[in-house]
């Protein structure tokens, strides 16, 4: 059953489109790992005077990278597993023996 599903997905290029979409999501999440802490740091720096005194933090907010990392790792794992399953193993082509031609004398 999985072999038929694999064959349909590979031959109709649905797998290629799906893998491309997953890879794009992985890249976006990877970028968000670095951009989220920088964004939060800039917001804290810009609006420091509006924050109450105990809420003022001077450190770099690395904890804002964790949601992006938590999304990136499973997406990359799913992408890699689908890539291996769909494209690293050659497809088994069904070969059928040609039907004997009744018009040819033996």
N, C-alpha and C positions, 0 to 999 in steps of 0.2 A: 504494500500500500504506500509506504513512504517512498519507494523507488519511483512509482508512477507519479506521485506528487512532485518529487524532485525533477523528474523529466519534464513535466508540464511547466513548472516554474522556470527552469533553465531555458527551455526552448521558446517560451513566449516572452522572454526578457523581463518578466515581472520580478524575478529575483535580482536582476541587475539594477532595476529602478529602486527596489526596496533597499538593497545594500547601499546604493548611492545616497538615499534619504537618511539611512541610519548613520552613514559616515559623516554626512553634513551635520546631523544632530550631535555626533561625537565631537566634531570640531568646534561647534558652538559652545558646548558644555566645557570643553577644554579652555577655550578663550574666557569663559565666564569665571573659571577658577582664578584667573589672574585679574580680570577686570572688576569683579565685585569688591574685593578688598580695597583696590585703588579708588573706586567710586565712593565707597563708604568713608575712606580716609579724607577724600576731598570734601565730602558733605560735612563731615565733622569739623574740618578746618574752616570751612566757609561759615558755618552756623554756630561756631563755638560760643559766641557771646549770648546766644539765645538759650543755650542749654543751662540747666541748673548746675550749681557748683559740684555736687557729688557725681553727676553724670559725665563730667568732663574726663575723657580718657585720652591719654597722650600716646599710647602705644598704637601700633599698626594692627588693624582688625583682621587677623588671619582667619578668625572663625567664620567670616563671611564666605570663605572659599569652600567650606565643607559641603554646602548643598550642591554646588557645581561638581565637586569631586564625587559625591554620592550618586549623581546622575551619570557622570562620565564613565565610571568604571563598569557598571552593568551594561550600559549601551555598547561600550567597546567589546565587552565579552560576548554579548549577543551577536554583534556584527561579525566578530571573528569566527564564532561557531557556525553561523549561517554561511559565511564565505567558505569555510572548510567543507561543510556538508554539501554545498551546492557545486563548488567549482574545483576542489582539489582532487576529487575522485572522478575518474572518467565515467561517462554514462555508459550503461550497458545497452547496446543496440540489439533489438530483437531481430534475429535472422530467421527467416522461414525458408524451408527448402522449396525450390521451384516445383510447381506442379508438373507432373509428366504430361507430355503432349501426346494425345491419343492418335494423332494423324501420322506420326513418324513410325515407320516400320522398324521392328527390332532386329 
